[in-house]
């Protein structure tokens, strides 16, 4: 091999030698020979070290890994509420022929039912198992450069179980792990791609985007960067341009074809893409955090330190050619940044795990280049940063056995004639037992259209005779921008508005948002165009459509306010709503850059006399927010009457402390 060829493949050329794919045979100096003791057992020729034995050992290792980290729980839904509800709704939307972009927008796409663990559908389960196998194969293949396949599989099991605890790693997160590991492996060891390889990777991102758009965006970013880097190093600008065109073209074709088959007419693709981008763009400034300051400081600093250490070590890896070292550092930094942002923007126990599972697996890609000791140190450091905040229990050791039981039960579910239909019926029965919608409500609704807000969509699955109409934004707590708020408002003010609405009277809004502002314009229309006609002891309430009882807003005052300073609300004159809209909150280049790059400032809404503060979403500030209502308007649990309020942003760094508020009265025709 010539020097130029060695640099193109990224081969290691130190005195220890390399194999035919550029893997260091000395494991970074960890073991030069079989030797004795633990080092000898893990070194080349040792019992647990890398070997060139039968492929069946690898196949069995991956099969056991898949079973011990089974991607979903078999049987009926594991619970009720926010997540099970939208997961079941994704399958219902598919069965009802919903047109995405026209009828509904969600960050999960037309193939979202494939990533749903509560769908009880063969296609979804099959795809999740295939993704689990592919992810396991990639992890074992990479780590087997340093240890035997069984040890590589065991290490993957440990990472998955410790990071996710009693929950299995979802298919959508395994897609990201797979994309990151493939991309890193490509920039480290691939000389150039065949055309079909580029097309296959493109097709994969097309499918990923149609399953979950924000996850697909990460897959697009890391795989596209890897293809551009490898193709440029192996063939220059022309080769890189050609491969990127193939990659982009194949992904686009697959995504568009998939949308047409599962989502609706091509004309609806643009509205779905636009709505999904709105959801992702509004996510940063609207999401809360559930960590206490001591834990969060330790956790964030530790996570950043690990990411920086990985990138620095890659950038300084002397055994890689300079160009490939730079490419590997760029892909590493991009993958870690994107997953860090996904995990820490919505900073809660669940979402932060999405980061940990990726960052703990990244060292696997450097097996054969880094010493086994260094790989283990990085994995262990990730777990040590994670554990104080996750509070794992001692039953983690039982998780692999439980997953094997899940795998066996899943095989029975799939093989049994009519078993999946039985599971769906059992799930519907469990939903009816949980919600117990009274017969009087069902009789009132009859064959009329009914929408369900905000987090109990599974009621439509439990009571399948309901003429369910999904809201355009599937779950309204995602309306974090005014454009998204207008989507649901547009339905409520149109002739197609549902005749009835079922909602939870005592619903607690996601991330402690002020209920009546979540979102503001939609809640204004609900107060004006619907009335509560029945309520159950379990806090379900039924709203009936009526003629609009509200007039047009009449602005009574415009003023400049300051964050942290109280604003007095004018008293109503007769039967009126008092509403407000805002401008200038979180405005400016630096706040926008902060929200785009990481996490926007957290704004609080405090009501004089109330014992707590709520979250305020700056993305919907331009909509009319209901502050006060007459006695004929039932505010229910949407928040108290507001006589005086304060908007504040503790810890905010960028942006002005001034904002504008416009106060108005809306006349109400009370009976």
C-alpha positions as CSV (number, residue, x, y, z in Angstrom):
1,X,0.0,0.0,0.0
2,X,1.4,3.4,-0.9
3,X,1.6,6.3,1.6
4,X,-1.3,8.1,-0.1
5,X,-3.5,5.0,0.0
6,X,-2.7,4.6,3.7
7,X,-3.8,8.1,4.4
8,X,-7.0,7.6,2.3
9,X,-8.0,4.6,4.4
10,X,-7.1,6.0,7.7
11,X,-4.8,3.0,8.4
12,X,-2.6,3.0,11.4
13,X,1.0,2.6,10.5
14,X,2.9,2.3,13.8
15,X,5.3,-0.4,14.7
16,X,2.5,-2.7,16.1
17,X,1.0,-3.0,12.6
18,X,-2.5,-3.0,11.3
19,X,-5.0,-5.4,9.7
20,X,-6.6,-5.1,6.3
21,X,-9.1,-2.5,7.4
22,X,-6.8,-0.2,9.2
23,X,-7.4,-1.6,12.7
24,X,-4.6,-1.4,15.2
25,X,-3.7,-4.9,16.3
26,X,-2.1,-3.7,19.5
27,X,-5.4,-2.2,20.9
28,X,-3.6,1.1,21.4
29,X,-0.8,-0.6,23.3
30,X,-3.1,-2.4,25.7
31,X,-1.7,-5.8,24.9
32,X,1.0,-6.7,22.4
33,X,0.6,-10.4,23.0
34,X,-1.8,-12.8,24.6
35,X,0.1,-12.7,27.9
36,X,-1.5,-13.7,31.2
37,X,-4.1,-12.3,33.6
38,X,-6.9,-9.9,32.6
39,X,-4.7,-8.1,30.1
40,X,-3.9,-11.3,28.4
41,X,-7.6,-12.5,28.4
42,X,-8.7,-9.3,26.7
43,X,-5.8,-9.1,24.3
44,X,-5.4,-10.7,20.9
45,X,-5.6,-14.4,21.2
46,X,-7.1,-14.2,24.7
47,X,-10.4,-15.8,25.7
48,X,-12.3,-12.5,25.5
49,X,-10.1,-10.6,23.0
50,X,-10.7,-9.9,19.3
51,X,-10.7,-13.0,17.2
52,X,-11.4,-14.2,13.7
53,X,-13.5,-17.1,14.6
54,X,-16.9,-18.3,13.3
55,X,-19.4,-15.6,12.4
56,X,-22.1,-17.5,14.2
57,X,-20.5,-16.3,17.5
58,X,-21.3,-12.7,16.3
59,X,-24.8,-13.7,15.1
60,X,-25.6,-15.3,18.4
61,X,-24.2,-12.4,20.4
62,X,-26.4,-9.9,18.5
63,X,-29.4,-12.1,18.9
64,X,-28.9,-12.4,22.7
65,X,-28.2,-8.6,22.9
66,X,-31.5,-7.9,21.1
67,X,-33.4,-10.2,23.4
68,X,-31.8,-8.7,26.5
69,X,-32.7,-5.2,25.4
70,X,-36.0,-5.9,23.8
71,X,-37.3,-2.7,22.3
72,X,-41.0,-2.8,23.4
73,X,-43.2,-4.3,26.0
74,X,-45.7,-6.8,24.5
75,X,-49.3,-6.9,25.2
76,X,-51.6,-3.9,25.9
77,X,-50.6,-0.4,26.7
78,X,-48.5,0.1,29.7
79,X,-50.3,3.1,31.0
80,X,-52.6,6.1,30.2
81,X,-52.0,9.7,29.7
82,X,-49.7,11.9,27.5
83,X,-47.3,9.4,25.9
84,X,-49.5,6.3,25.6
85,X,-52.3,8.5,24.3
86,X,-50.4,10.0,21.3
87,X,-48.7,6.6,20.6
88,X,-52.1,5.0,20.2
89,X,-53.4,8.0,18.3
90,X,-50.6,7.5,15.6
91,X,-52.0,4.0,14.8
92,X,-55.6,5.4,14.8
93,X,-54.6,8.1,12.3
94,X,-53.1,5.5,10.0
95,X,-56.2,3.4,10.2
96,X,-58.5,6.3,9.5
97,X,-56.6,7.6,6.5
98,X,-55.7,10.9,8.0
99,X,-54.0,13.4,5.6
100,X,-50.9,14.7,7.3
101,X,-50.3,18.4,6.9
102,X,-54.0,19.1,6.2
103,X,-55.7,17.2,9.0
104,X,-52.9,16.9,11.5
105,X,-49.4,18.0,12.3
106,X,-47.1,16.3,14.7
107,X,-43.3,15.9,15.0
108,X,-43.9,12.2,14.4
109,X,-44.8,11.7,10.8
110,X,-46.9,9.4,8.7
111,X,-44.7,6.5,9.7
112,X,-44.8,7.5,13.3
113,X,-46.9,4.4,14.1
114,X,-43.7,2.3,13.4
115,X,-42.0,3.9,16.3
116,X,-45.0,3.5,18.7
117,X,-44.7,0.9,21.4
118,X,-48.4,1.0,22.1
119,X,-49.7,0.5,18.6
120,X,-50.1,-3.3,18.8
121,X,-49.4,-3.6,15.1
122,X,-47.2,-6.1,13.4
123,X,-45.5,-3.5,11.1
124,X,-44.5,-1.3,14.0
125,X,-43.1,-4.2,16.1
126,X,-41.3,-5.7,13.1
127,X,-39.6,-2.4,12.3
128,X,-38.6,-1.8,15.9
129,X,-37.0,-5.3,16.1
130,X,-35.1,-4.7,12.8
131,X,-33.8,-1.3,14.1
132,X,-32.7,-3.0,17.4
133,X,-30.9,-5.7,15.4
134,X,-29.2,-3.2,13.2
135,X,-28.1,-1.1,16.2
136,X,-26.8,-4.1,18.0
137,X,-25.0,-5.3,15.0
138,X,-23.2,-2.0,14.6
139,X,-22.2,-1.8,18.3
140,X,-20.9,-5.4,18.4
141,X,-19.1,-5.0,15.0
142,X,-17.2,-1.9,16.2
143,X,-16.4,-3.0,19.7
144,X,-15.3,-6.4,18.5
145,X,-12.2,-4.8,17.2
146,X,-11.1,-4.7,20.9
147,X,-13.0,-7.6,22.6
148,X,-14.8,-10.7,21.6
149,X,-18.4,-10.3,20.2
150,X,-20.0,-11.8,23.4
151,X,-18.1,-9.2,25.5
152,X,-19.1,-6.4,23.1
153,X,-22.7,-7.5,23.3
154,X,-22.6,-7.6,27.1
155,X,-21.1,-4.1,27.2
156,X,-23.9,-2.8,25.0
157,X,-26.5,-4.4,27.3
158,X,-24.9,-2.7,30.3
159,X,-25.0,0.7,28.7
160,X,-28.6,0.3,27.5
161,X,-29.8,-1.0,30.9
162,X,-28.0,1.4,33.1
163,X,-29.0,4.4,31.0
164,X,-32.7,3.5,30.5
165,X,-33.3,1.6,33.6
166,X,-36.8,-0.1,33.7
167,X,-37.6,1.2,30.2
168,X,-36.2,-0.3,27.0
169,X,-34.2,2.0,24.6
170,X,-36.9,3.2,22.1
171,X,-36.4,2.5,18.4
172,X,-36.1,6.2,17.6
173,X,-33.1,6.5,19.9
174,X,-31.5,3.4,18.5
175,X,-31.8,5.0,15.0
176,X,-29.6,7.9,16.3
177,X,-27.1,5.6,17.9
178,X,-26.9,3.6,14.7
179,X,-26.4,6.7,12.6
180,X,-23.8,8.2,14.9
181,X,-21.7,4.9,15.1
182,X,-22.0,4.4,11.3
183,X,-20.9,7.9,10.6
184,X,-17.9,7.8,12.9
185,X,-16.8,4.4,11.6
186,X,-17.0,5.7,8.0
187,X,-14.8,8.8,8.6
188,X,-12.3,6.7,10.5
189,X,-12.0,3.7,8.2
190,X,-13.7,4.1,4.8
191,X,-11.8,5.1,1.7
192,X,-14.8,5.7,-0.5
193,X,-18.4,4.7,-0.9
194,X,-20.0,2.7,-3.6
195,X,-23.0,4.4,-5.2
196,X,-25.5,1.9,-3.7
197,X,-24.1,2.5,-0.2
198,X,-24.8,6.2,-0.5
199,X,-28.3,5.5,-1.8
200,X,-29.1,3.1,1.0
201,X,-28.0,5.6,3.7
202,X,-30.1,8.2,1.9
203,X,-33.1,6.0,2.0
204,X,-32.6,5.4,5.7
205,X,-32.7,9.1,6.5
206,X,-35.9,9.4,4.4
207,X,-37.6,6.8,6.5
208,X,-36.3,8.2,9.7
209,X,-37.7,11.7,8.9
210,X,-41.1,10.1,8.2
211,X,-41.1,8.3,11.5
212,X,-40.0,11.3,13.7
213,X,-38.9,14.5,12.1
214,X,-36.5,15.9,14.8
215,X,-34.8,12.5,15.2
216,X,-34.6,12.2,11.4
217,X,-32.9,15.7,11.4
218,X,-30.1,14.3,13.5
219,X,-29.7,11.3,11.2
220,X,-29.6,13.6,8.2
221,X,-26.9,15.9,9.8
222,X,-24.5,13.2,10.9
223,X,-24.7,10.9,7.9
224,X,-24.6,13.7,5.4
225,X,-21.5,15.2,7.1
226,X,-19.8,11.7,7.1
227,X,-20.6,11.1,3.4
228,X,-19.3,14.5,2.4
229,X,-16.1,14.1,4.4
230,X,-15.3,10.5,3.2
231,X,-16.1,11.3,-0.4
232,X,-14.0,14.5,-0.3
233,X,-11.0,12.7,1.2
234,X,-11.3,9.8,-1.3
235,X,-12.1,11.7,-4.5
236,X,-12.1,15.5,-4.0
237,X,-14.9,18.0,-4.5
238,X,-16.5,16.3,-7.6
239,X,-16.8,13.0,-5.8
240,X,-18.2,14.6,-2.7
241,X,-20.8,16.5,-4.7
242,X,-21.8,13.4,-6.7
243,X,-22.3,11.3,-3.6
244,X,-24.2,14.0,-1.8
245,X,-26.5,14.4,-4.7
246,X,-27.2,10.6,-4.7
247,X,-27.6,10.6,-0.9
248,X,-29.9,13.6,-0.9
249,X,-31.9,12.4,-4.0
250,X,-32.5,8.9,-2.7
251,X,-33.6,10.2,0.7
252,X,-35.9,12.7,-0.8
253,X,-37.5,10.2,-3.1
254,X,-38.1,7.7,-0.3
255,X,-39.4,10.4,2.0
256,X,-41.8,11.8,-0.7
257,X,-43.0,8.4,-1.8
258,X,-43.5,7.3,1.8
259,X,-45.5,10.5,2.5
260,X,-47.7,10.0,-0.6
261,X,-48.4,6.3,0.4
262,X,-49.0,6.8,4.1
263,X,-49.5,10.6,4.6
264,X,-51.7,11.9,1.8
265,X,-51.5,13.8,-1.4
266,X,-48.2,15.5,-2.3
267,X,-49.8,18.9,-1.9
268,X,-50.0,18.3,1.9
269,X,-46.3,17.6,2.2
270,X,-45.3,21.3,2.4
271,X,-47.8,22.1,5.2
272,X,-46.6,19.1,7.2
273,X,-43.0,20.1,6.8
274,X,-43.8,23.7,7.7
275,X,-45.7,22.7,10.8
276,X,-43.1,20.3,11.9
277,X,-40.4,22.9,11.6
278,X,-42.6,25.2,13.7
279,X,-42.8,22.5,16.4
280,X,-39.1,22.1,16.5
281,X,-38.3,25.8,16.4
282,X,-40.7,26.5,19.3
283,X,-39.5,23.7,21.4
284,X,-36.4,25.4,22.9
285,X,-38.1,28.4,24.7
286,X,-41.2,26.4,25.8
287,X,-39.7,23.4,27.5
288,X,-39.1,23.2,31.3
289,X,-36.6,21.5,33.4
290,X,-37.0,19.0,36.2
291,X,-33.5,19.0,37.7
292,X,-32.5,20.7,40.9
293,X,-29.6,23.1,40.6
294,X,-26.9,21.0,42.4
295,X,-27.6,18.0,40.2
296,X,-28.0,20.0,37.0
297,X,-24.8,21.9,37.4
298,X,-22.8,18.7,38.0
299,X,-24.6,16.9,35.2
300,X,-24.3,19.6,32.5
301,X,-20.6,20.3,33.3
302,X,-19.8,16.6,33.4
303,X,-21.6,16.0,30.1
304,X,-19.8,18.9,28.4
305,X,-16.4,17.8,29.8
306,X,-16.9,14.3,28.3
307,X,-17.9,15.6,24.9
308,X,-15.0,18.0,24.8
309,X,-12.6,15.3,25.8
310,X,-13.8,13.0,23.0
311,X,-13.4,15.7,20.4
312,X,-10.0,16.8,21.7
313,X,-8.6,13.2,21.7
314,X,-9.9,12.6,18.2
315,X,-8.4,15.8,16.9
316,X,-5.1,14.9,18.5
317,X,-5.0,11.3,17.4
318,X,-1.5,11.0,16.0
319,X,-2.1,7.7,14.2
320,X,-4.8,9.2,12.0
321,X,-3.8,11.3,8.9
322,X,-4.5,15.0,9.5
323,X,-7.4,15.3,7.1
324,X,-9.2,12.3,8.5
325,X,-8.5,13.4,12.0
326,X,-10.2,16.7,11.3
327,X,-13.1,15.0,9.6
328,X,-13.5,12.6,12.6
329,X,-13.4,15.5,15.0
330,X,-16.1,17.4,13.1
331,X,-18.4,14.4,13.0
332,X,-17.8,13.7,16.7
333,X,-18.5,17.3,17.7
334,X,-21.6,17.5,15.5
335,X,-23.1,14.2,16.8
336,X,-22.4,15.0,20.4
337,X,-23.7,18.6,20.2
338,X,-26.9,17.5,18.5
339,X,-27.6,14.8,21.0
340,X,-26.6,17.0,23.9
341,X,-29.1,19.7,22.7
342,X,-31.9,17.1,22.2
343,X,-31.3,15.7,25.7
344,X,-30.8,19.0,27.7
345,X,-33.3,21.4,26.0
346,X,-36.2,19.4,27.5
347,X,-34.2,18.8,30.6
348,X,-36.1,16.0,32.4
349,X,-35.3,12.4,33.3
350,X,-36.6,10.9,30.1
351,X,-35.1,13.2,27.4
352,X,-31.7,13.5,29.0
353,X,-31.3,9.7,28.6
354,X,-31.4,10.2,24.9
355,X,-28.1,12.0,25.2
356,X,-26.5,9.5,27.6
357,X,-27.1,6.5,25.5
358,X,-25.4,8.1,22.5
359,X,-22.4,9.6,24.3
360,X,-21.8,6.3,26.1
361,X,-21.8,4.4,22.8
362,X,-19.5,6.9,20.9
363,X,-16.3,5.3,22.3
364,X,-17.3,2.0,20.6
365,X,-16.5,3.6,17.2
366,X,-12.8,4.1,18.3
367,X,-12.2,0.5,19.3
368,X,-8.9,-0.6,17.7
369,X,-7.7,3.0,17.6
370,X,-8.1,3.7,21.3
371,X,-6.9,1.4,24.1
372,X,-9.6,-0.7,25.8
373,X,-8.8,1.1,29.0
374,X,-9.6,4.5,27.4
375,X,-12.9,3.2,25.9
376,X,-13.9,1.8,29.3
377,X,-12.9,5.0,31.1
378,X,-15.1,7.1,28.8
379,X,-18.1,4.8,29.1
380,X,-17.7,4.7,32.9
381,X,-17.4,8.4,33.1
382,X,-20.6,8.9,31.2
383,X,-22.4,6.6,33.5
384,X,-21.0,8.3,36.6
385,X,-22.2,11.7,35.3
386,X,-25.6,10.2,34.7
387,X,-26.3,8.1,37.8
388,X,-26.7,10.9,40.4
389,X,-29.5,12.4,38.4
390,X,-31.2,9.2,37.4
391,X,-31.3,7.6,40.8
392,X,-31.2,4.0,39.5
393,X,-32.6,1.2,41.6
394,X,-31.1,-2.2,42.6
395,X,-33.4,-4.0,40.2
396,X,-31.4,-3.0,37.2
397,X,-29.7,-6.4,37.3
398,X,-33.1,-8.0,36.5
399,X,-33.8,-5.9,33.4
400,X,-32.1,-8.2,30.9
401,X,-34.0,-11.2,32.2
402,X,-37.3,-9.2,32.0
403,X,-36.5,-8.2,28.4
404,X,-36.0,-11.9,27.5
405,X,-39.4,-12.6,28.9
406,X,-40.8,-9.7,26.8
407,X,-39.1,-11.1,23.7
408,X,-40.7,-14.5,24.3
409,X,-44.1,-13.0,24.9
410,X,-43.8,-10.9,21.8
411,X,-43.1,-14.0,19.7
412,X,-46.3,-15.6,21.1
413,X,-48.3,-12.4,20.3
414,X,-47.1,-12.4,16.7
415,X,-47.5,-16.2,16.1
416,X,-50.9,-16.6,17.7
417,X,-53.8,-16.5,15.2
418,X,-55.8,-13.3,15.9
419,X,-53.6,-12.4,18.8
420,X,-52.9,-8.9,17.7
421,X,-56.6,-8.1,17.2
422,X,-57.2,-9.5,20.7
423,X,-54.5,-7.3,22.1
424,X,-56.0,-4.2,20.5
425,X,-59.4,-5.1,21.9
426,X,-57.9,-5.7,25.4
427,X,-56.2,-2.3,25.1
428,X,-59.6,-0.7,24.2
429,X,-61.2,-2.4,27.2
430,X,-58.4,-1.2,29.5
431,X,-59.0,2.4,28.2
432,X,-62.8,2.1,28.9
433,X,-62.1,0.8,32.4
434,X,-59.7,3.7,33.1
435,X,-61.8,6.6,31.7
436,X,-65.4,5.3,32.3
437,X,-67.0,7.8,30.0
438,X,-70.6,7.8,31.1
439,X,-73.4,6.6,28.8
440,X,-75.0,10.0,29.0
441,X,-72.0,11.7,27.4
442,X,-71.9,9.1,24.6
443,X,-75.6,9.5,24.0
444,X,-75.2,13.3,23.8
445,X,-72.4,13.0,21.2
446,X,-74.1,10.3,19.1
447,X,-72.8,10.4,15.6
448,X,-71.6,14.1,15.8
449,X,-67.9,15.0,15.5
450,X,-65.9,15.1,18.7
451,X,-62.4,16.3,19.4
452,X,-60.4,15.2,22.5
453,X,-58.1,17.6,24.4
454,X,-55.3,17.7,25.4
455,X,-53.8,14.3,26.4
456,X,-56.6,11.7,26.4
457,X,-56.7,10.9,22.7
458,X,-56.8,7.2,23.5
459,X,-60.5,7.6,24.5
460,X,-61.2,7.5,20.8
461,X,-59.6,4.0,20.7
462,X,-61.5,2.8,23.7
463,X,-64.8,4.1,22.3
464,X,-64.5,3.4,18.6
465,X,-68.0,4.4,17.7
466,X,-67.0,8.0,18.4
467,X,-66.7,10.2,15.3
468,X,-63.3,11.4,16.4
469,X,-61.8,14.5,14.7
470,X,-58.1,15.1,15.5
471,X,-57.1,18.6,16.2
472,X,-54.7,19.9,13.4
473,X,-51.9,20.1,16.1
474,X,-52.4,16.6,17.5
475,X,-51.7,17.6,21.1
476,X,-52.2,21.3,21.7
477,X,-49.5,21.7,24.3
478,X,-47.1,21.6,21.4
479,X,-48.5,24.9,20.1
480,X,-45.4,26.8,21.2
481,X,-45.6,29.4,18.3
482,X,-48.4,31.6,17.2
483,X,-48.4,29.9,13.8
484,X,-49.1,26.5,15.5
485,X,-51.8,28.2,17.8
486,X,-53.5,29.4,14.6
487,X,-53.8,25.9,13.2
488,X,-56.1,24.7,16.0
489,X,-57.9,28.0,16.2
490,X,-58.6,27.8,12.5
491,X,-60.5,24.6,13.0
492,X,-62.5,25.8,15.9
493,X,-63.6,28.9,14.0
494,X,-64.4,27.1,10.8
495,X,-67.6,25.3,9.7
496,X,-65.7,22.0,10.2
497,X,-65.3,22.7,13.9
498,X,-66.2,19.6,16.1
499,X,-69.6,19.7,17.6
500,X,-68.3,18.3,20.9
501,X,-65.0,18.3,22.8
502,X,-64.0,15.9,25.6
503,X,-61.2,17.1,27.8
504,X,-59.8,16.5,31.3
505,X,-61.2,19.1,33.6
506,X,-58.2,18.9,36.0
507,X,-55.5,18.6,33.3
508,X,-52.1,19.7,34.4
509,X,-50.3,21.3,31.5
510,X,-47.0,20.0,30.4
511,X,-44.0,21.8,32.0
512,X,-46.3,23.8,34.3
513,X,-47.5,26.2,31.6
514,X,-50.4,28.5,32.6
515,X,-53.3,26.4,31.4
516,X,-55.4,29.2,29.8
517,X,-52.3,30.3,27.8
518,X,-51.4,26.9,26.5
519,X,-52.1,27.9,23.8
520,X,-53.7,31.3,24.3
521,X,-55.8,31.9,21.1
522,X,-57.2,28.4,21.1
523,X,-58.3,28.7,24.7
524,X,-60.0,32.0,23.9
525,X,-62.0,30.4,21.2
526,X,-62.9,27.5,23.4
527,X,-64.3,29.9,26.0
528,X,-66.2,31.8,23.4
529,X,-67.5,29.0,21.2
530,X,-68.0,26.1,23.6
531,X,-69.8,25.5,26.9
532,X,-69.4,22.8,29.5
533,X,-72.6,20.6,29.6
534,X,-71.5,17.6,31.6
535,X,-68.7,16.7,34.0
536,X,-67.8,13.3,35.6
537,X,-66.5,12.6,39.0
538,X,-63.3,11.5,37.3
539,X,-62.8,15.0,36.0
540,X,-63.8,14.4,32.4
541,X,-65.9,17.2,31.0
542,X,-67.9,17.5,27.8
543,X,-68.1,20.8,25.9
544,X,-70.8,21.5,23.3
545,X,-70.4,23.9,20.4
546,X,-72.5,27.1,20.5
547,X,-72.7,30.4,18.7
548,X,-69.8,32.7,19.3
549,X,-70.7,34.8,22.4
550,X,-67.7,37.1,22.1
551,X,-67.3,40.3,20.2
552,X,-64.1,41.8,18.8
553,X,-61.3,43.0,21.1
554,X,-61.4,46.7,22.0
555,X,-57.9,47.9,23.0
556,X,-58.1,50.0,26.1
557,X,-54.4,50.4,27.0
558,X,-51.0,50.0,25.5
559,X,-48.0,50.2,27.9
560,X,-44.3,49.4,28.2
561,X,-43.6,47.0,31.0
562,X,-40.4,45.6,32.6
563,X,-39.6,42.0,33.5
564,X,-40.0,41.4,37.2
565,X,-42.4,44.4,37.6
566,X,-46.1,43.9,38.3
567,X,-48.7,44.9,35.7
568,X,-52.2,45.9,36.9
569,X,-55.1,44.5,34.8
570,X,-58.0,46.9,34.2
571,X,-61.3,45.8,35.8
572,X,-64.0,44.6,33.4
573,X,-67.0,46.8,32.7
574,X,-70.0,44.5,32.7
575,X,-69.9,41.2,30.9
576,X,-66.4,41.3,29.4
577,X,-63.3,39.3,28.9
578,X,-60.1,41.2,29.7
579,X,-57.3,40.0,27.4
580,X,-53.7,40.9,26.7
581,X,-51.1,40.3,24.1
582,X,-47.4,41.0,24.2
583,X,-44.4,41.9,22.1
584,X,-40.7,42.2,22.7
585,X,-40.4,39.3,25.1
586,X,-37.3,37.3,24.2
587,X,-36.8,39.5,21.1
588,X,-33.4,40.2,19.5
589,X,-30.6,38.4,17.8
590,X,-28.8,37.1,20.9
591,X,-31.9,35.5,22.5
592,X,-32.9,34.0,19.2
593,X,-29.3,32.6,18.8
594,X,-29.4,31.3,22.3
595,X,-32.6,29.5,21.7
596,X,-31.4,28.1,18.3
597,X,-28.1,26.9,19.6
598,X,-29.1,25.5,23.0
599,X,-32.0,26.5,25.2
600,X,-34.0,29.7,25.4
601,X,-34.6,31.6,28.6
602,X,-37.3,30.4,30.9
603,X,-40.0,32.9,31.5
604,X,-42.4,32.8,34.5
605,X,-45.9,34.2,34.8
606,X,-46.9,35.1,38.3
607,X,-50.4,36.1,39.4
608,X,-50.9,38.3,42.5
609,X,-52.3,36.2,45.3
610,X,-51.6,32.8,43.6
611,X,-49.3,30.4,45.6
612,X,-47.2,29.4,42.6
613,X,-45.8,30.6,39.3
614,X,-46.4,29.2,35.8
615,X,-44.3,28.9,32.7
616,X,-44.9,31.6,30.0
617,X,-44.2,30.8,26.3
618,X,-42.8,33.7,24.4
619,X,-43.5,32.1,21.1
620,X,-47.2,32.6,21.5
621,X,-47.0,36.1,23.0
622,X,-48.8,37.8,20.1
623,X,-52.0,35.9,20.7
624,X,-54.8,37.2,23.0
625,X,-54.4,35.9,26.5
626,X,-57.5,35.7,28.6
627,X,-56.8,37.4,32.0
628,X,-60.3,37.9,33.4
629,X,-63.8,36.5,32.5
630,X,-67.4,37.2,33.6
631,X,-69.2,34.7,35.7
632,X,-71.1,33.3,32.8
633,X,-67.8,32.0,31.3
634,X,-66.6,28.9,33.2
635,X,-62.8,29.1,33.6
636,X,-62.8,25.7,35.2
637,X,-59.2,24.8,36.0
638,X,-57.7,26.9,33.3
639,X,-56.1,29.2,35.9
640,X,-57.3,31.9,38.2
641,X,-58.8,35.3,37.4
642,X,-55.9,37.7,37.0
643,X,-56.0,41.2,38.6
644,X,-52.2,41.7,38.5
645,X,-49.4,39.7,36.9
646,X,-45.7,39.7,36.6
647,X,-43.5,38.2,33.9
648,X,-40.0,37.4,34.8
649,X,-37.0,35.4,33.6
650,X,-34.6,34.4,36.4
651,X,-31.2,33.7,35.1
652,X,-31.8,35.2,31.7
653,X,-28.6,36.4,30.0
654,X,-29.5,38.1,26.7
655,X,-32.2,40.4,25.6
656,X,-34.0,43.6,26.9
657,X,-35.8,43.7,30.2
658,X,-38.5,45.8,28.5
659,X,-41.6,44.5,26.7
660,X,-44.9,45.9,25.4
661,X,-48.3,44.8,26.6
662,X,-51.6,45.6,24.9
663,X,-54.7,45.3,27.1
664,X,-58.2,44.9,25.6
665,X,-61.8,44.1,26.5
666,X,-64.0,41.7,24.6
667,X,-67.8,42.0,25.1
668,X,-69.5,38.8,26.0
669,X,-73.2,38.0,25.4
670,X,-74.1,36.4,28.7
671,X,-77.6,34.8,29.0
